């Protein structure tokens, strides 16, 4: 089975790209991470009855989605008003792990309407150091891969604030392939996730 990535040569860098990481200046970034964790605990206490596996939906309300100038440090990211999916992914990963949850970076390839792609391309071109996540008909998106049970994965979209279903989707935002940075093989529904390998989840476009 060919990877869904194989049909998108103009984005060869997507093949091996890793989950986004934020740089660390020192004490200022220590304080930023501590603030993020404290906010997460407050949200869990007030909104989720302390459910360990609750996703950090509050970050989708606290920050707007848009282009980010990379590299970016923790202290800069928490002060920003607009962040991209890479920063959302790094924030959610930190919050999951602060609760003792096995969570790992993941990446998706998604279908997208051409008019949306044209709009986003114009917006992102205004910030040259932003990550080039936009293809011709497919876009790159960062997620979190969470281990809930032995060999079982669940996938959280920190930008949208919900858990993704593994069943094949079609139309706008349907996922075509997933890549996970995981220490062992996990299953996401019918899909077998292997560290660093793109797994096709739907027919290629």
N, C-alpha and C positions, 0 to 999 in steps of 0.2 A: 504494500500500500504506500503510495507516494505521500509525502508530507504536504499539508496545505500550504506550507511556506514555499514549496518548490515553484509554484506558479507566480511568485512575486519577486522577480530578480532585482527590481529597483530598490528593494528593501532587504538586501542581503544581510545587513547588520542585525536584523531581527533574529537570525538563525541562532546565534549564540549569546545574545544580550542577556545580562543578568538583571535581577530586580534592582531598582534604584536604591542607593544608600545616601544618607545625608552626612556631610562632613561634620567634624567635631572640633570646635575651637579650644575648648577647655571649660572652665567653671561656668561661663555663660550658657554653654550648650548642656552642661549638667543640669543647670536650673531649668532650662527649657524642657528637657526630658522629664524631670521630676514634676514640672507643672502639668505636662501632658498626662502623665500617669495618674496624678491626683485628680485631674478632671475626669479621667476615665472611671476611677473608683467612685467619684461622686455621681456620675451618670448611672453606673451600675446599681448603686444603692437606691437612687431615686426613681429609676425608670424600668429596671429589669428584675427587681426583687432579688438581685444578687446572682442571677443565673450566670454560671461560669461561661457558657458558650454563647452568650448574647453578643452580637456584633456591635462594634462601636459606632452606632448610627449617628451619634451626636456630632461627629466630625464632619458629616455631610451638611449639617446645619451651621456649623461654626465657620467653615471655609467655603468659598465659591470655587468652582472648577474653571481652570484656564491655564494659559501658558506660564511656565516657570523658567527662570533663568538659572541654568546649571553651570557649575556646581552650586549647591545651596547648603548652608549649615543648619543645624537644629535651631539655633537661636534666631536665625533669619526666617526659617520656615514657620515657626509658631507665631511670629509677628506678621507674617504675610496675610493679605486678605484673599488672595487668589493662589491656588496651588493646582498642580497637574496630578494625573493618576499615579505618578511615581511617588510623589510626596504623600498622597493619600495612602498608598500602599505601605510606605515606611511607617507612617503614624499608626495604622491599624496593626501592623506587625508588632510594633513596640507595645501596644495596648494588649494584644492577645498574650504575648509572652510575659508581660507583667503579671498576668493572672495564672501563670504556670501552664499555659496551653501550648502544645506543639504546633507552631505555625511557621510557614515558610513562604518565600516569595514565589509568585507564579505569574505567568504571562498568557494572555489570550490573543487570538486573531479573531476579529469580528467583521461581519458584513456591515455595510453602512450605505445609506442613500447618497447618491452622487451630489445632490444639492447640499447635504450636510458636509460632505467632504470638502467641497469647494469653499464653503463658509469657513470651516476650521482651518483650511490651508492658508487663507488670507490672514486669519487671526494669528496663526502661529508664525507666519513669515515675518511678522512685525517684531519678533523676538528671535534673532538668529541663533542664540545659544540654547534655545529650547530643543528638547528631544524630538527628532523627526519620526513621529508615530503614524503618519498619514500616508497610506498607499493609494492606489488608483480606485480600488473598490473595497479594500479591506483596511482596517486600522488595527494598531497594536494597543493593548490595554493591560495594565498591571492589576493583579488580584492577589489574594492571600489563599494559600492552600493549608487547610487546618486538618490535623489528624484527630478524629473523634473516637475511633475504636481501632483495634489492631488491623493494620492494612487498609483502613477505610479513610478516604479523604472527603472533605467538604470544601467548597470553594466560595469565598466571600468576596464580593465586589465592594471595596471600601469607598469608591467614588460615588456609587449609587446608593450604598447602604443596605444591601440585601444579599441573601445567599442565592447562588446560582443553581439551576437545575442541570443535571448532566445530560438530559435528553437533548437530542439534536433540535436546534431551533432554526427557523428560516426568517427572512425579512430583516428589517433594521435591527441591529444589535444581536443577530444570531451568531453564536460562536462556532467557528470553524475548526480551531485547534487550540490546544493548551500545552504549556510547558511548565514544569514544576522543578524547583530546586529543593529536593527532598533527600533524606538520608537512606531511604529504603523505598521499594516499590509499593505504591498505594493504588487502590481502586477508587475511581470516582464514577459511581454507577457502573455502566458497562465498560468504561474506559480504564485502561491500565496506564498509570503514570510512572514513568521511569525518569530518574534524575537527569535533567538537562536535555531531554529528548522531547521534540514536539509530537504530540499525539493528536491525530485527526479525529474530530468529533462530529463532523458533518461533511457532505460532499463538497469538493472544491468548487469555487465560483469561477 
